[in-house]
Amino acid sequence: MLGGMLGRLASRAAVVVLAGTLVMSSGAAMAASYRSMSCSQLWYARNAIYADNGYCFKTTRAIRAFGRACYPPYGRLSRAEQREVDLIVRWERRKGCR
């Protein structure tokens, strides 16, 4: 599953899904990728990180995208994952998403 793959890669590379394609990048290239993403793509990228960490989603949208499976660590993120989520959230705000 994509979620399992994201967790294994998150510590060394950022992973983003663009139009169904898995794209791996890091640093400035990742910021450029986020810049070009739609609000929906940013939402998916952010929540995929949580899904990979077993978050128990409650919204219909998230359950449809990631399922109902939740497991330890129940959405707890590593420092690197939290930094990535924070970066995505900043881009969501810049674009007026949410």
C-alpha positions in Angstrom: 0.0 0.0 0.0 1.1 3.6 -0.7 0.9 4.4 3.0 3.5 1.8 4.0 5.8 3.1 1.2 5.5 6.7 2.4 6.6 5.8 5.9 9.7 4.0 4.7 10.7 7.0 2.6 9.6 9.9 4.7 12.8 10.2 6.8 15.1 10.7 3.8 12.9 11.9 1.0 9.5 13.7 0.7 6.9 11.8 -1.2 4.0 13.4 -3.1 1.3 12.1 -5.2 0.6 14.2 -8.3 -2.1 13.0 -10.6 -1.7 9.5 -9.4 2.0 9.4 -9.9 4.5 8.9 -7.0 7.1 11.6 -7.1 10.1 11.6 -4.7 12.1 14.7 -4.1 13.8 16.7 -1.3 14.6 20.2 -0.2 14.0 23.0 -2.6 12.6 20.7 -5.2 10.0 19.6 -2.8 8.9 23.2 -2.1 8.6 23.7 -5.9 6.5 20.6 -6.1 4.2 21.9 -3.3 4.0 25.2 -5.1 2.5 23.5 -8.2 0.1 21.3 -6.3 -3.7 22.0 -6.0 -5.4 22.2 -2.6 -6.7 18.7 -3.1 -3.2 17.3 -3.8 -1.7 19.1 -0.8 -4.5 17.7 1.4 -3.8 14.2 0.1 0.0 14.6 0.6 -0.4 15.8 4.2 -3.0 13.2 5.2 -1.0 10.3 3.5 1.7 11.0 6.1 -0.8 10.6 8.9 -2.3 7.5 7.2 1.1 5.9 7.1 1.3 6.3 10.8 -2.0 4.7 11.6 -4.1 7.8 12.2 -7.8 7.1 12.9 -9.5 9.4 10.4 -13.0 10.7 11.2 -14.1 12.6 8.1 -15.9 11.0 5.2 -13.3 12.4 2.8 -10.3 11.0 4.6 -12.0 7.6 5.2 -12.8 7.3 1.5 -9.2 8.2 0.6 -7.3 6.2 3.3 -9.8 3.7 4.8 -10.8 3.1 8.4 -7.6 1.2 9.4 -5.9 2.8 12.4 -3.1 1.3 14.3 -0.1 2.3 16.5 1.3 4.8 16.6 -2.2 6.3 15.8 -0.9 9.3 13.9 2.1 10.1 16.0 4.7 11.6 13.6 8.5 11.6 13.7 10.2 15.0 13.7 11.0 14.7 10.0 7.3 13.8 9.2 6.1 16.7 11.4 8.3 19.1 9.5 7.0 17.9 6.2 3.4 18.2 7.4 4.1 21.7 8.7 5.6 22.6 5.2 2.5 21.3 3.5 0.2 23.3 5.9 2.1 26.5 5.1 1.5 25.9 1.4 -2.1 25.2 2.1 -2.4 28.5 3.9 -0.5 30.4 1.2 -3.0 29.0 -1.4 -6.0 29.7 0.7 -6.9 26.0 1.1 -9.1 24.5 3.8 
